[in-house]
Every structure is written in C-alpha cells, then in structure tokens.
Amino acid sequence: MKHQPVPWTMLAFLVAVLPGGARGAAATQDTTAIAPAESAGLLPQGRWTAQQAWNWYRRQPWIAGFNYVPSTACNTTEFWSAETFDAQTIDRELAWGAGLGFNSCRVFVQYLVWKHEPGGLKNRLGKFLALADRHGLTVTLVLFDDCAFGDPPQTEPYLGKQRDPIPGMIAPSWTPSPGLRAVTDRTAWPDLEKYVKDLVGSIGRDKRVLMWDLYNEPGNSGMGNRSLPLVEATFAWARAAGPSQPLTMGPWGGPAEISRRQMELSDVISFHFYGNYDGLRNQIASYKKQLRPVINTEWMARLQGSRWETDLPLFKREAVGCYSWGLVNGRTQCQFAWYHKRGTPEPKVWFHDLFHADGRPYDAKELEAIRKTTARKALDG
C-alpha cells in the first residue's frame, strides 16, 4: 500500500512485448460461488519459466487497473466482515472504474476475517468476483500486508467496530494482515498456511482472478528483514495449492534482501513506484532487465509528481501493466499524503483517488486522459 518515500534499489527486467488478445467469453463465470480448484492439467510446481510467464502475459489485454477499497470501508476488516461488506456500494463504484476503461482491480484480503469465518469470507469473495466480472474487471488478490497507519499506527487487526478515521490523515484506520506479531510468531504459521492454501486452492483456477500478489510491502512498518521468512513461506504455500494464475510480490523500496527474494520467486515482475515521469521511466527500464513481464501494482501520487496524462501512456507504450492507488475517496481518506498529520486541513490537491463518494470526479480532465489512453487499441501510448 502507500508508504513513506524511501530510496529505491534498482532491480530489474528488459524486453517489452505487445500482449495480445482480451479475455474471451470462456473466461467469464456467472456464478457467485467459489468452486474448488480443478485438477485437470499439469500446473508448474516451481516458479514459472520466463516463457510460461510471457505466454500468460500475451493472452491478456494491456492491464490497466486500480487498487480498490470501497468508500464505505476504512480498512480490510471493514471491507470483508459480514456486518459491513457493502455489495451495493462495490457494484456502483466498480462500474465507475470500468467506465474509465479500466479492466482489472487489485484488492487486499484480511486474514483475521478468514480465521473468524472462513466460509463467510470465501462467500463474500465470490460475490466480489462476480461483481467485478460483471463490469469486465479481473481481480488481483493480496493476502498479506505489513502496512500500518494512523496515530498511533494499528499494528494488529481486530474484529468488530473499527477505529473511526482520524481527520487529516491517510488510511488512519488501516491494519496489516495478519498483523505484525504473527509475521514472526511461528506458532501462528500453521493457520497462516491454511489461509493461503484455502484461498489459493479454492480459486486458483478461477478465470476471474488475474494473479496473486501474495504479500504487500513486506518489511514495512519497521519490520525490516524479519518479514523475509514469511515471504518465502508464503510463496511455498501458494505454489503447493497449484494455481493456474501467476504469483508475484512487488519490491517497493524496502530491505534489499527482501526485494531480491521477491524478484527471484515471482512468476511475473511487479513493483511499486510513486514518483515523477522520469523516475517511472527509469524504474521500468530497470525492472525489464529481468526479461519477464512487468506490472506496476501501485502508482499515482499527485504530490510526488505522478501525472495521468503522461504516466499512463508511458505504461502503455512500454507494455507494462499498472494499478493506480485509489478509485473512490472515502473512509481511507486518501486525499491526504503519507506525511500529513492529525488535523491537516482538506488539501486542494488530492494525493490519491479519482472520484468523490457521490461519483463526482475529482478532476474531469484526468478522467478524460484516462479514457483517451485506455480506449486506444494499439500499445502506441
């Protein structure tokens, strides 16, 4: 997710290939139920070869998406809990994203909700996949996350009513998954393994799921290299479940050793970058040296120099998929920046997000720039 700016370690990847085609009718599933993983066909037991990764990537349209939290949810517990799962709002807001020409969304799942009610969580996840598919959106799922925000930061998720957002701060009620204590508590790992294998095993062949972004920003919130063992274990657990979708985990500027292992274990290369055009162009060139498909899973912070009218066409020219941070402004308060403090006045320039909660655009010119880029059939920027 969002984080304080840190120095970037230049990591890798090199050849831009035009991904062809689009999701066919066979990829669409109308049912809201999550079916067990099919056993037909041999699935790679280890990391995909570069050729397998390119074969998958060329079957996709150019991936243009957004990170999504409903405007009515302050964090992933509020997003996925039975009492607060808001299908009506989700349906309405995903339609706004699809209306801009986006074709995918990235969403975070909360381990604690699964632990409390695994069947219920999977049922709601199935409903979400059906709503996304109805609007022509594939879904990238995030299972773990080290990010903690607020004043003070909330480092452990909890059930029940969540802390109300603190005025003036970004994501002030956000909590990690599974919580920072469990990351290093090996006695908690058997349940973490069950969680990963249950979700990946249940929908690891579902065409509505584009890929698995297994762990968001490991090492954030002061965890450092203590998150590395769980990074490696999560890849092993997910692979054991036999998904047909690729696994990835994007470097974000965290510990170099973790970034290196994320790259080594990922089927396709993903990364986070919140910065200006020149910085983004350099990052893309660097990651392309891995000779695998590249997808940016977090970008777009206006106060850091991001611009829709220049950066989105760059992603398209380079045949690099991308997911901007934020769609609809709401209880995550992503109009504020990472460094804004409690009580900061409403900023004139929003940090993230494209729509007000009532559907009004933050900037109509930005929306037009997005539509212009996503409407082009060729990857000519």
Secondary structure, 3 states (H helix, E strand, C coil): CCCCCCCCCCCCCCCCCCCCCCCCHHHCCCCCCCCCCCCCCCCCCCCCCHHHHHHHHHCCCCCEEEECCCCCCCCHHHHHCCCCCCHHHHHHHHHHHHHCCCCEEEEECCHHHHHHCHHHHHHHHHHHHHHHHHCCCEEEEEEEECCCCECCECCCCCCCCCCCCCCCCCCCCCCCECCHHHHHCHHHHHHHHHHHHHHHHHHCCCCCEEEEEEEECCCCCCCHHHHHHHHHHHHHHHHHCCCCCCEECCCCCCCHHHHHHHHHHCCCEEEECCCCHHHHHHHHHHHHHHCCCEEEEEECCHHHCCCHHHHHHHHHHCCCEEEECCCECCCCCCCCCCCCCCCCCCCCCCCCCCECCCCCECCHHHHHHHHHHHHCCCCCC
